[in-house]
């Protein structure tokens, strides 16, 4: 039996140690994913915590089919979408005015742990269609396998490969204009 299945059984049986191990196992991955989607660490933390709370709240209805991690990614992605819809904001993550000003003031030096290149990549990602951006975030930033990305996004593996290839080509175009390639 796989570890996730045993942890889910433990959680259903009220074992706090199982819930704690489950959260420790996936928290940082889901937090990184939410941060990549929102660009706001505090918001990413809130969404990550809500993802786990919802999982535990609905544990009785959860059917284990493979990896719980995929379920968490889908849930976190939906919460990120809900956040933007509720705020009436674009789903696209772009540079804040503060980041732009800091880059100009600091002559492209490091700002809050971000290099100018990292910020440019984030800006370039925001210009991709949502389907491509999701595939890139999951595959390159979360280091998931094509099979896992396909399962999370409900697409075929060949479709994910196509999206990744198209995204790479588009990112090259965008970054070439920025003189980072």
N, C-alpha and C positions, 0 to 999 in steps of 0.2 A: 504494500500500500504506500501511496506517496505521502510525503510529509504534510502537504496542505490538507489532504483529506482527514488525516489524524488530528490536525490542529482544529479544523472545522468541527469535527466530532467533539473535541474537548471544549470548544467554545459553546456548542449547543448544550453540553452537559454542565455548563456553568463554571468551568475551570478557568480561573483568572490567569494562571500561568500560560495556558494555551493562547488566550487572547493577547497577552503581553508578548509572547514569542511571535505571534502572527504579525502584530504591529511592528515589532523590531525588524522582522524579516523584510517588510515591504515599505515601511514608512519613508525612508530616504528616496527610494525610487519614485514613489508617487509624488513626494514633495518636489523633486527635481522636475518631473513632468509638468506639474502644475505651475511651477515657477517659469518654465520655458514657455508655457502657454499664456501666462498672465503678465510676466515681467515685473511682478510685484511680490516680494517675498512674504510680506504679512498676509496678503490675500491668498497666496499659495499655501501658506500654513493653515489658514482657515478652511480652505477647500479640501486640503488633505485630511484634516481632522474630521470634517463633515463626511468625507468619503468613508472613513473607518467607522464613524458613528452610524451611518446609514447601513453599512455592511452588518454591523453587530445587531442593529435594530431589526433587520430583516433576515437574520441568520436562519430562521425557521423556514423561510421560503427559498433560500439559496440552494440550488442544485449543483453539486460539484461535478463539473464536466471538464476535466483537464486541470487547468491552472487557475487558482484563485487570483493570481496576479493579473490575468487578462480581464477578469471581472472588475478588479479595482481600477485598472486603466480606463475601461469604458465608463465606469461610474464617475471617476474624476474628470474625464473629458466632458461628460454631460453636465457636471456641476460647473465647470469652467464656462461652458456655453450658456448655462442659465445665468451665471454671474453677469456676463456681457449683455444678455438680453434684458435682464432686470435693470441694468444701469443704462440701457439704451446706447451702449458704446459699440464701437467696431470690435469684431473678434480679432482684429489684427493687433499684434504687439508691435509698437514702434517706440522710438526714442522719446523719452519725456523731455520737456523743455529744459529741465534741470540738467539732464545728461548732455543735451546739445550745448548748453552754455558752459558746462564744465569742460567739455572737450575743447571748445574754442578758447576758454581761459587758460587751460593747462597745456595747450599746444600738443594735444593728442597723447598726453601722459595718462597713466592709469587713473581711472575714476571708480571708486568704490569696488576695487577688485576687477574691473573690466578694462581690457585693453581697447584701443581704438578699433582693432581688427574684430574683436568679439562683438563690439557694438555695431560695427558695419555688417557683420554676418547676421546679427539679430534683425537689423533693419532690412537686409535683403530677404530674410525669411518671411518677414511681414508682407512682402510683395508677392509671395507665392499664393496660388489658389489654396484654399483651406485643405483640400484633399491631399495635395502634395506636401504642404507644411506638416500635416499630421504624420504622414509617412516618414518624412525626414526626421521629425522630432523623436518618433518612436525607434526608428532604425539607427540613426547616427548618434543621437544624444542619449537615448535610453539604452542603446546597444542591444535591442531586441532582435531576434531572428526574423527573417521574412515571414516565416510561418506564423510566428506570434503576432507580428504586425497585421497580417492578413486576418487572423482570428479576432483581434481587437477591433479592427475597422470593418469587419464583416465583408471582406473582399477576397478575391482569389489571389494566390501568390503571384501569378503572372501580372495581374492588375497592379499590385504593389510594386513589382519590379519596374513596370512601365512608369508609374508615378515617380519612383525614385530617380529613374533615368531622366525623365522630363524635368524634374526639380533640379537635378545636378546641372543640366544644360542651362536652365533659366538662371540659376544662381551664378554660374560662370559669367553669363551675360551681364548680370547686375553688378557683380563684383569687378568685372573688367572695366565697367564704366567708372567705378570708384578707384581704379588703379590698385587693387589689392591682389590681382592675380599675376 
